[in-house]
Amino acid sequence: MLFSPSAASGAHRGPYAQLVIITFMIGVAPYTIRAGQLGATVMVNGFGDLEGAARGSDKPVCQTVVQRAYKFSDIVSFALSVSAMAPDEYTLDSWSYKDPTGNFIPASSDTIARWQRGLQACLSFAVKQGFKQIHILGHWDPVHPVLYRPTTWRNLMDIKPYQKAAGLSYNDVMIQPAITALSAGAPVM
């Protein structure tokens, strides 16, 4: 039941009661409701977004999307993704990045440096475009190491930032490269 007189009166305490009551109150309240500024989100799912030229551009996908996003806002978020090779929601075997064709490349000191260089180029480009706020959301996508398909929802995995798998942690493959890339490309405030 989405709306009923009993819900508006508060008699109904189901999952929609609060939503309906809030909506009802907003409709009659003498307050002005203002939305905050929205920003764009740039997805970076692997090296294919950081290297080579995007179709119809001389820049990589990441920089092309950043350039387009600046037409709408001076706030940008980067959603960065690495792959957690995990046969189930309890076991982390290793970390990987996606190559430009979507294949998984095991994380190593070389691929971490490559990831960091690509991020640095894109984040520096965002700073040069004039973005006033840059947000970074790093996450992992759990992938079965043999079947190459998702194994679980990322929020169900209990991975700690410094937990090692095949000698590397999430801190090693995501957090530190992103921090170093942003620090090298952005002025410190």
C-alpha positions in Angstrom: 0.0 0.0 0.0 1.7 3.2 -1.1 -0.9 5.7 0.2 -4.0 5.5 2.3 -5.7 7.9 4.7 -4.7 5.7 7.6 -1.0 6.0 6.5 -1.3 9.8 6.3 -2.8 9.9 9.8 0.1 7.7 11.1 -2.2 4.7 11.9 -0.3 2.5 9.4 3.3 1.7 10.5 4.4 -0.3 7.5 7.5 0.4 5.4 5.9 3.2 3.4 4.3 5.0 6.3 7.3 7.3 7.0 7.7 8.1 3.3 4.0 9.0 2.9 4.0 11.1 6.0 7.2 13.0 5.0 5.8 13.5 1.5 2.5 14.8 2.9 4.3 17.1 5.3 6.6 18.5 2.6 3.5 19.2 0.5 2.0 21.5 3.2 5.1 22.8 5.0 5.9 26.5 4.5 9.6 25.7 3.9 11.5 25.9 0.7 13.4 22.7 -0.2 16.5 23.2 -2.2 18.6 20.6 -3.9 22.4 20.7 -3.6 24.7 20.8 -6.6 25.0 17.5 -8.4 28.2 16.3 -10.1 29.2 13.7 -12.6 30.6 10.3 -12.0 33.4 8.9 -14.1 33.6 5.1 -14.1 37.1 3.6 -14.4 36.7 -0.1 -14.7 40.2 -0.9 -16.0 43.0 0.0 -18.3 40.6 0.4 -21.2 39.3 3.6 -19.5 42.8 5.0 -18.9 44.8 4.2 -22.0 44.5 4.6 -25.7 42.0 7.0 -27.4 38.2 7.0 -26.9 36.2 6.7 -30.1 36.0 10.1 -31.8 38.6 11.6 -29.4 42.4 11.9 -29.1 42.1 11.3 -25.3 41.5 8.2 -23.3 37.9 7.4 -22.2 38.5 8.8 -18.7 39.7 12.2 -19.9 37.0 12.4 -22.6 34.3 11.8 -20.0 35.9 14.3 -17.6 35.9 16.9 -20.4 32.3 16.3 -21.1 31.3 16.3 -17.4 32.8 19.8 -16.9 30.1 21.3 -19.1 27.6 20.4 -16.4 29.3 20.8 -13.1 32.5 21.7 -11.3 32.2 18.6 -9.0 33.3 15.2 -10.2 33.4 11.7 -8.6 35.6 8.9 -9.8 34.3 5.4 -9.3 37.4 3.2 -9.5 37.2 -0.6 -9.8 39.6 -3.5 -9.3 38.7 -7.1 -9.3 38.9 -9.3 -6.3 39.4 -12.9 -7.5 37.2 -14.7 -5.1 35.7 -18.2 -5.5 33.1 -17.3 -2.9 32.2 -14.5 -0.5 34.6 -15.7 2.1 37.8 -16.3 0.2 40.0 -13.8 -1.5 42.6 -15.4 -3.8 44.2 -12.4 -5.5 43.6 -9.0 -7.1 43.4 -8.1 -10.8 42.8 -5.2 -13.2 40.9 -5.4 -16.4 42.9 -4.9 -19.6 41.4 -2.9 -22.6 39.7 -6.0 -23.9 38.1 -6.9 -20.5 40.5 -9.7 -19.7 41.9 -9.9 -16.2 45.5 -9.1 -15.5 46.9 -10.1 -12.1 48.0 -7.3 -9.9 51.7 -6.9 -9.6 54.1 -4.0 -9.0 54.1 -3.4 -12.8 50.3 -3.3 -13.1 49.9 -1.2 -10.0 52.4 1.4 -11.4 50.5 1.3 -14.7 47.2 1.8 -12.9 48.7 4.7 -10.9 50.0 6.4 -14.1 46.7 6.1 -15.8 44.8 7.5 -12.8 47.3 10.3 -12.4 46.9 11.4 -16.0 43.1 11.4 -15.7 43.0 13.1 -12.2 45.5 15.7 -13.4 43.3 16.4 -16.4 40.3 16.9 -14.1 42.3 19.4 -12.1 43.3 21.3 -15.2 39.7 21.3 -16.4 38.9 23.3 -13.3 36.9 20.9 -11.1 36.6 22.4 -7.6 35.8 19.1 -5.9 37.1 15.6 -6.8 35.7 12.6 -5.0 37.2 9.1 -5.3 35.1 6.0 -4.6 37.2 2.9 -4.8 35.6 -0.5 -4.8 36.2 -4.1 -5.8 34.2 -6.4 -8.0 34.3 -10.0 -6.7 35.0 -12.3 -9.7 35.4 -16.1 -9.7 39.0 -16.9 -10.6 38.2 -19.7 -13.0 34.7 -19.0 -14.3 35.3 -15.2 -14.6 31.8 -14.2 -13.4 30.7 -12.4 -10.3 30.7 -14.5 -7.2 28.8 -12.3 -4.7 27.9 -8.7 -4.0 31.0 -6.7 -3.0 29.4 -5.5 0.3 29.1 -9.1 1.4 32.8 -9.7 1.3 34.7 -9.1 4.5 37.9 -7.7 3.1 40.1 -5.5 5.2 42.3 -2.8 3.6 45.6 -4.4 4.6 44.5 -8.1 4.1 47.0 -9.7 1.8 46.0 -12.0 -1.1 48.8 -13.3 -3.3 51.1 -10.8 -1.5 49.0 -7.7 -2.2 46.2 -5.9 -0.3 43.4 -3.6 -1.3 45.5 -0.8 0.1 48.3 -1.8 -2.3 46.1 -2.1 -5.5 43.6 0.7 -5.0 44.1 3.1 -2.0 47.8 3.9 -2.3 47.8 4.3 -6.1 44.8 6.5 -6.0 46.2 8.7 -3.2 49.6 9.0 -5.0 47.9 9.8 -8.3 45.7 12.4 -6.9 48.5 14.0 -4.8 50.7 14.2 -7.8 48.0 15.8 -10.0 46.2 18.0 -7.6 47.3 21.1 -5.6 47.1 20.5 -1.9 44.3 22.6 -0.3 
